Amino acid sequence: MNIKEVSEKYDLTPDTLRYYERIGVIPPITRDKNGYRDFSETDLNWVYFAKVLRNAGVSVEGLITLVSRVRAVKH
């Protein structure tokens, strides 16, 4: 799924998605042969997770901390 489709699905701007990726709220997104982001189901789960937590009032800083801890446990 490309960034435009993800943006529409989750009602987030493409800039927000790029920002979340850059600061580590969502993992680095795989790129297609042309260099465009190609979101997998796992990536979509991270986007959903971030959106739900932001809507619940978790700060971006808190989200970064939480995501890094969750990812550390999975590895």
C-alpha positions as a Markdown table, in Angstrom:
| # | Residue | x | y | z |
|---|---|---|---|---|
| 1 | Met | 0.0 | 0.0 | 0.0 |
| 2 | Asn | 1.4 | 3.4 | -0.9 |
| 3 | Ile | 1.6 | 6.4 | 1.4 |
| 4 | Lys | -1.4 | 8.1 | -0.2 |
| 5 | Glu | -3.6 | 5.0 | 0.5 |
| 6 | Val | -2.3 | 4.7 | 4.0 |
| 7 | Ser | -2.9 | 8.4 | 4.6 |
| 8 | Glu | -6.5 | 8.1 | 3.4 |
| 9 | Lys | -7.1 | 4.9 | 5.4 |
| 10 | Tyr | -5.9 | 6.3 | 8.7 |
| 11 | Asp | -6.8 | 10.0 | 8.2 |
| 12 | Leu | -3.2 | 11.0 | 8.6 |
| 13 | Thr | -1.3 | 13.3 | 6.3 |
| 14 | Pro | 1.6 | 11.9 | 4.3 |
| 15 | Asp | 3.9 | 14.3 | 6.1 |
| 16 | Thr | 2.8 | 12.9 | 9.5 |
| 17 | Leu | 3.5 | 9.4 | 8.2 |
| 18 | Arg | 7.0 | 10.4 | 7.0 |
| 19 | Tyr | 7.6 | 12.2 | 10.4 |
| 20 | Tyr | 6.5 | 9.1 | 12.4 |
| 21 | Glu | 9.0 | 7.0 | 10.3 |
| 22 | Arg | 11.8 | 9.5 | 10.7 |
| 23 | Ile | 11.5 | 9.8 | 14.5 |
| 24 | Gly | 11.0 | 6.0 | 15.0 |
| 25 | Val | 7.3 | 5.8 | 15.9 |
| 26 | Ile | 6.9 | 3.4 | 13.0 |
| 27 | Pro | 9.7 | 1.2 | 11.7 |
| 28 | Pro | 11.5 | 2.1 | 8.4 |
| 29 | Ile | 9.1 | 1.3 | 5.6 |
| 30 | Thr | 10.3 | -0.9 | 2.7 |
| 31 | Arg | 10.7 | 0.9 | -0.6 |
| 32 | Asp | 9.7 | -0.4 | -4.0 |
| 33 | Lys | 12.0 | -0.4 | -7.0 |
| 34 | Asn | 11.3 | 3.2 | -7.6 |
| 35 | Gly | 12.0 | 4.2 | -4.0 |
| 36 | Tyr | 8.4 | 4.8 | -3.0 |
| 37 | Arg | 7.2 | 3.6 | 0.4 |
| 38 | Asp | 5.4 | 0.2 | 0.2 |
| 39 | Phe | 3.5 | -0.3 | 3.5 |
| 40 | Ser | 3.1 | -4.0 | 4.6 |
| 41 | Glu | 0.4 | -5.3 | 6.9 |
| 42 | Thr | 2.9 | -5.1 | 9.8 |
| 43 | Asp | 3.6 | -1.4 | 8.9 |
| 44 | Leu | -0.1 | -0.7 | 8.9 |
| 45 | Asn | -0.4 | -2.2 | 12.4 |
| 46 | Trp | 2.3 | 0.2 | 13.6 |
| 47 | Val | 0.5 | 3.1 | 12.0 |
| 48 | Tyr | -2.8 | 2.1 | 13.6 |
| 49 | Phe | -1.0 | 1.6 | 17.0 |
| 50 | Ala | 0.5 | 5.1 | 16.8 |
| 51 | Lys | -2.8 | 6.7 | 15.8 |
| 52 | Val | -4.8 | 5.0 | 18.6 |
| 53 | Leu | -2.2 | 6.1 | 21.2 |
| 54 | Arg | -2.0 | 9.6 | 19.9 |
| 55 | Asn | -5.9 | 9.8 | 20.0 |
| 56 | Ala | -5.7 | 8.6 | 23.6 |
| 57 | Gly | -3.5 | 11.5 | 24.5 |
| 58 | Val | 0.0 | 9.9 | 24.5 |
| 59 | Ser | 2.6 | 12.5 | 23.6 |
| 60 | Val | 4.9 | 11.9 | 20.7 |
| 61 | Glu | 7.8 | 11.6 | 23.1 |
| 62 | Gly | 5.9 | 9.0 | 25.1 |
| 63 | Leu | 5.0 | 7.2 | 21.9 |
| 64 | Ile | 8.7 | 7.0 | 20.9 |
| 65 | Thr | 9.6 | 5.6 | 24.3 |
| 66 | Leu | 6.8 | 3.0 | 24.2 |
| 67 | Val | 7.5 | 1.9 | 20.6 |
| 68 | Ser | 11.3 | 1.5 | 21.3 |
| 69 | Arg | 10.5 | -0.7 | 24.3 |
| 70 | Val | 8.0 | -2.8 | 22.4 |
| 71 | Arg | 10.5 | -3.2 | 19.5 |
| 72 | Ala | 13.3 | -4.1 | 21.9 |
| 73 | Val | 11.2 | -6.9 | 23.5 |
| 74 | Lys | 10.4 | -8.3 | 20.0 |
| 75 | His | 14.1 | -8.5 | 19.1 |
